[in-house]
Amino acid sequence: MRYGMVRCRVRITLPLPKAFDLTNLIDLLLNLSFINFTTTNWRCEQGPVHVPGRVATSQESAQDIRQKQKLLVRVNERVTVGRPLRRNQNVRSQKYDKNSTMENSEEPMTYFRHNGIIFCSQLHKAERLEELKDFNIDPHIPVLITYPKSGTTWMQQIMSLILCNDNDSKKVINLYERAPWMESVRFKLESMDYQILTTHLNYQMVPNCVKNKMFKIIYVTRNPKDVIVSSYHFHEYSRFLEAPKNFQDFLENFVEGNVFFGSWFEHIRDWHSHKDELNILFVAYEDMKNDLQSVVQKVASFLNKKLDEETLESILNQCTFKHMKENPKTNYKSVSDLFNFESGSFYRKGITGDWKNYFLVSQNEWFDAIYQKKMGDFPLKFDNM
């Protein structure tokens, strides 16, 4: 059950004649001021009955309807009734001190734009982002690139274990130290004690030295709808990000690119458009869920690493959701200054298709229309869209 929502399964059995039409009943329900219907289907013994979505009148726009919506009903073998999810808007902001701890502050959280992309001032500085352009990286260090909440930590673990051949001496080090984010102010550019470099940056902002075929780059993709839901929850328990007003508001900001690390659409299109200039492997989160062994073997081959059967089995066991959630070296509980673990978990569900539990039918149709316009010609496809 979601906070502020009531979920129930409804089954109505009526001795209806075959010629019975639900139109009158639907019209009555659509006129109730406290219910909004989105375009969907009712299921009955006679077959599906189409329920038209509410259409904006000349006095109100579709945006007005979304903003004024008080209750929703989703009918698709399930009815959901309730108010849109909201969190206490009295959000406390935090600031870093020199020891990387957090303290409460009455000042609002601060974000800044650099090259049109939104960054969080607690983790990033414009000066660092500029310095990165001339940052020289050992070409033997692979680079992991993702848009946030696309399976970054999972792939970090996979790559790290492959590179160290499942060696225990590396596994005792925190994952975020084995595969640090190069854009973070916490990462020291002069450091060399890492296996992988990770980034959420777009193509234009990564170090210039990476933009050639000498570097091995892995880019993890994920169904954008699942990215949206995962990111929404990530904002809920991250101490360095502002909690969203509600899911609808976050969805609109995501589509407009007014979120942490900017537009998902531009990020993935940008990197993919340069694929022929790079030595890059695209890996889908959905493939990792469906057949992890095949993905591990593909990544190992790309990194020029051979895994014997015993090592492969060990890596697979250490890359399960349960293991990574319980492993103190991968679960991020050592950085409680960044995350409020009383409000959520860094490892929430680790599944595909969870967006279906959050998107209203109208939201899904709206997003699909935008996706088709922006990504209709994009060659990479996503499962469970």
Number of C-alpha atoms within 10 A of each C-alpha: 7 11 11 12 15 12 14 11 10 11 11 5 8 8 6 10 8 8 7 9 11 12 12 9 9 14 12 9 14 18 11 9 10 11 16 22 20 21 16 19 16 15 15 13 9 11 9 11 14 14 18 14 14 15 11 12 9 6 6 10 12 12 10 11 15 14 11 10 15 15 16 19 18 21 20 13 12 14 15 18 18 16 14 18 15 13 14 8 10 7 15 16 18 22 21 16 10 7 6 14 13 18 12 11 11 9 10 12 18 15 18 14 15 15 9 12 17 17 20 19 18 22 17 16 17 14 10 15 21 15 13 17 15 12 16 13 17 11 14 12 17 22 24 24 27 24 25 22 20 24 20 21 22 18 25 24 21 21 25 21 25 24 20 14 19 18 13 10 8 17 16 12 14 17 21 20 15 21 24 22 20 23 26 18 16 13 15 11 16 8 7 10 10 16 22 21 21 24 21 22 22 21 20 13 17 21 20 15 17 22 16 17 15 14 19 19 25 22 22 24 24 23 19 21 23 22 21 23 21 22 18 19 18 22 18 19 20 20 24 24 23 19 22 22 15 13 18 18 12 20 21 14 16 21 18 13 19 17 20 22 20 24 20 22 17 15 19 21 17 14 19 19 11 14 15 10 11 17 17 22 16 16 18 21 24 21 16 17 14 12 10 17 16 12 19 22 16 15 20 20 13 15 18 11 15 14 17 9 9 8 16 19 12 13 22 14 13 16 21 14 16 13 13 19 18 12 14 15 17 24 19 20 18 12 12 13 18 21 22 17 16 7 10 15 18 19 17 12 11 15 12 18 14 16 20 15 9 17 19 20 19 17 16 16 14 11 18 16 13 13 14 11 10 13 16 13 9 12 9 13 14 15 12 13 13
